Amino acid sequence: MDPATSAAPGGPSGQAPGPDDREAARRHRRLTRAVVDQLRDTSVQLTLLNQHVSGHAELRPVDLECLDLISRLGPISPSELAHRAGLHRATMTGVLDRLERGGWIARERSAADRRAVQVRADRSRNAEIMHLYSGMNGAMEQILAGYSDAELELLAGFLRRTAEAGREAAEQLAR
């Protein structure tokens, strides 16, 4: 690597950053902080929404989260669900017992291995949950209608990468 063209302050010429470069760096830091702050606020607001939804559905917040995972990923084994939810297997048993008693899920023998159990959501109950999220879903449709396809692709990619970073960070803390 040529030292004259390596990543030196100010660029390949090795010159010190000028006022425009410093201002651009400050602006980038401010915008980065604003995005992180908005993600934190979004997380809080979605947590509050989920708490209200779970209360109206007479579910515990953790039960609602697991029901969402089952709906999206199922049929799924209880151990895989526990892993995805970041819960101990014994805790997951209690969650699944409550969801089954409430008629939200069914446990079934796996077709591939009759000794194994899989959990699936009772799709007939989806309308109850969707109704509780209808205000947020309607607002999201209005918000997203203002974006181009390219912007939506950018947003979807950003959110996908952010979710993956969250999963990886949670897995590191769980070790």
C-alpha positions in Angstrom: 0.0 0.0 0.0 1.3 3.4 -1.0 1.6 5.6 2.2 0.8 8.7 0.2 -2.6 7.3 -0.9 -3.6 5.5 2.3 -6.4 6.7 4.5 -4.7 9.8 5.9 -6.7 12.6 7.5 -8.2 14.7 4.9 -8.0 12.1 2.1 -5.4 10.6 -0.2 -3.3 13.7 -0.3 -2.5 13.5 3.4 -3.7 17.1 3.9 -5.4 18.1 7.2 -9.2 18.2 7.0 -10.5 21.5 5.9 -13.4 23.4 7.5 -15.8 21.8 5.0 -14.6 18.3 5.9 -14.9 19.0 9.6 -18.4 20.4 9.2 -19.4 17.4 7.1 -18.1 15.1 9.8 -20.0 17.0 12.5 -23.2 16.9 10.4 -22.8 13.1 9.9 -22.3 12.5 13.6 -25.4 14.6 14.4 -27.5 12.7 11.8 -26.2 9.4 13.1 -27.1 10.3 16.6 -30.6 11.4 15.5 -31.2 8.1 13.8 -30.0 6.1 16.9 -32.2 8.4 19.1 -35.2 7.8 16.8 -34.7 4.0 16.9 -34.6 4.1 20.7 -37.8 6.2 20.7 -39.4 3.8 18.2 -38.5 0.9 20.4 -40.1 2.5 23.4 -43.3 3.4 21.5 -43.6 -0.1 20.0 -43.0 -1.7 23.4 -45.8 0.5 24.8 -48.1 -0.4 21.9 -47.4 -4.1 22.4 -48.1 -3.8 26.1 -51.5 -2.3 25.3 -52.3 -4.9 22.7 -51.3 -7.7 25.0 -53.5 -6.3 27.8 -56.5 -6.0 25.4 -55.9 -9.6 24.2 -55.5 -10.8 27.8 -51.9 -12.0 27.2 -48.7 -11.2 28.9 -46.3 -9.2 26.8 -43.9 -12.1 26.5 -46.8 -14.3 25.4 -47.6 -11.8 22.6 -44.0 -11.7 21.5 -43.9 -15.5 21.3 -47.2 -15.7 19.5 -45.8 -13.3 16.9 -42.8 -15.5 16.4 -45.0 -18.6 16.1 -47.2 -16.8 13.6 -44.2 -15.7 11.5 -41.9 -18.8 11.8 -44.3 -21.7 12.7 -44.7 -24.4 12.8 -41.7 -24.3 15.1 -40.3 -26.5 17.9 -40.5 -25.2 21.4 -36.7 -25.3 21.8 -36.2 -23.3 18.6 -38.9 -20.8 19.7 -37.1 -20.5 23.1 -33.9 -19.8 21.3 -35.5 -17.2 19.0 -37.3 -15.5 21.9 -34.2 -15.5 24.2 -36.1 -17.5 26.8 -35.2 -20.5 28.9 -36.9 -23.7 27.9 -38.8 -24.0 31.2 -40.0 -20.4 30.8 -41.1 -21.3 27.2 -43.2 -24.2 28.6 -45.2 -21.8 30.7 -45.7 -19.4 27.8 -46.9 -22.2 25.6 -49.2 -23.6 28.3 -50.9 -20.1 28.6 -51.1 -19.7 24.8 -52.6 -23.1 24.4 -55.1 -22.6 27.2 -56.2 -19.4 25.6 -56.7 -21.1 22.2 -53.9 -19.1 20.5 -51.8 -22.0 19.6 -51.8 -25.8 19.1 -49.0 -28.3 19.9 -48.7 -31.0 17.3 -46.5 -34.0 16.6 -44.0 -33.4 13.9 -44.7 -35.3 10.7 -41.0 -35.9 10.2 -40.4 -37.2 13.8 -43.5 -38.3 15.7 -41.5 -37.9 19.0 -41.0 -34.2 18.3 -43.6 -31.5 19.0 -44.1 -28.4 16.9 -46.2 -25.3 17.8 -48.4 -23.5 15.3 -50.6 -20.5 15.7 -54.4 -20.8 15.5 -55.0 -18.6 12.4 -58.6 -18.2 13.2 -57.5 -15.9 16.1 -55.4 -13.6 13.8 -58.2 -11.1 13.3 -58.3 -10.4 17.0 -54.7 -9.3 17.1 -54.8 -7.6 13.7 -57.8 -5.5 14.9 -55.7 -4.3 17.9 -52.9 -3.2 15.6 -55.2 -1.7 13.0 -54.4 1.9 14.1 -50.7 1.4 13.8 -51.0 -0.6 10.6 -53.1 2.2 9.0 -50.6 4.8 10.1 -47.8 2.8 8.6 -49.6 2.4 5.3 -50.0 6.2 5.1 -46.4 6.9 6.1 -45.0 4.3 3.7 -47.2 5.6 0.8 -45.0 8.7 0.7 -41.8 6.8 -0.2 -40.6 5.6 -3.6 -39.8 2.0 -4.2 -36.1 2.8 -4.0 -36.5 4.5 -0.6 -38.6 1.6 0.7 -35.9 -0.8 -0.4 -33.3 1.3 1.5 -35.5 1.4 4.6 -36.2 -2.3 4.5 -32.5 -3.0 4.1 -31.6 -0.7 7.0 -34.2 -2.2 9.3 -33.2 -5.8 8.3 -29.6 -5.0 9.1 -30.5 -3.3 12.4 -32.6 -6.3 13.5 -29.7 -8.6 12.7 -27.3 -6.4 14.7 -29.8 -6.6 17.6 -30.0 -10.4 17.3 -26.2 -10.7 17.3 -25.8 -8.3 20.2 -28.4 -10.3 22.2 -26.7 -13.6 21.4 -23.4 -12.2 22.6 -24.9 -11.1 25.9 -26.6 -14.5 26.3 -23.2 -16.3 26.2 
